[in-house]
């Protein structure tokens, strides 16, 4: 695993030297701004109860939060493997003395670090609020933890999708569809007659998970769920990469 | 000569019975060859012969359907990392990260090739100088010309101090000066490193290689030194003559001369006919002259035999108009 350092650093460099990172950053800031203005409007409403915390609105409480996650992650991950395969630089990468696992983990860490960095910027919004009102920082911290864990799982899916094709657009579409299915699968609980299945589907609700995180409540079930998803998709990507017909 | 290699020197690259199939298509059909340490081996073949497939298997990019490939005695399939550490591989398609600077890229490559931090700077500087890249080290790779990018990739190959260099058509797409520089560099490197050089440019092989392996349609059809390959065609040579007179009569008369194995009329101009005469190797020029005088034909040109080039060997081996009878087995090398 000693090669993860240089591989990770290469990922980050290539990301921040590319216009894609700035496009993603801009989109992100824009959506965060919208969420923030919704939050301000809500707080000015006399009916905004003291019990509904700021973090619950911010993390998973608006459509825009989910738009951010659902759109940003396919954009961030689409180039990871498909670009290397399209240009052929994958041949240089995989004939160097590095393991496939090192390659996959560094690409994951690169995208995840950038994603987490973007979220970190939104702390400034909370800092602004802190000047006027007291905030529940515990809930905010847990909201960030939940967002990063969820992001990790979705990035793993995006990297898996990127490894399937040489075409970045198809990679982005494919990961968007997979993430959308994961996001909306819990909505189908009402169509399922069987109580057990319905309950199971409810457990998969990402919105529910995030609301819990934002309340300052770290439930081990979603933590395990997201970590398992991350592991499974990274593992599948690594397996495919060792299979020569998926290598180029 | 090859036998002495096997007894005296170790084998750097060994390919045994290598077969690669894609569904119905057989890209490599049980090929075997070996490259002794310190040798420059030319790997020659027409497009689609299986050169790149072989090199990709050697570098672990592809897996073989069957057969065994070793680098310095290390199996590529069983110990891929160990084998890859010993190889510097220049793929046919040089795809570097265009957004990085040359120095950044080489730093990154040196790190993943296990060059220790203390050595890295010195190693990169010496490699930059060796590949004449010192001037462009701060430039973005995306802004470099094809020739420079090729050299960056070659520098990358050298970073890990590999014992084996595998170069897939290293001079394709370069201008004549760059080709010369690249060849000089390869020649220089060949003094200390084993090189497997895939190409379809024949002068390159004659210039650089100690041995040549010719591959055609997934099979190895010859392994020999360039000089020995040429000498196979040596006892065949051709003459070009221009004579005035009745073309049919000239042809039939000359064909009867001893030593002439074939004669063909090519073109006619101002009453002169150009013939291409194939000989068995005997000098027939005097005989042709005397015959012409005797028959009162005017002989205005008698161009001497051209030396059989590697190109002729290549063409004769890879097309069906075989100059050497196909039954006569070509030496595939005592070591194969």
Interface residues (C-beta under 8 A of the other chain):
Chain A: X3 X5 X6 X7 X9 X10 X13 X14 X17 X18 X87 X88 X89 X91 X92 X94 X95 X96 X97 X98 X99 X244 X247 X248
Chain B: X56 X59 X60 X61 X62 X63 X81 X84 X85 X87 X89 X91 X93 X95 X96 X97 X99 X100 X104 X108 X109 X111 X112 X113 X114 X153 X156 X160
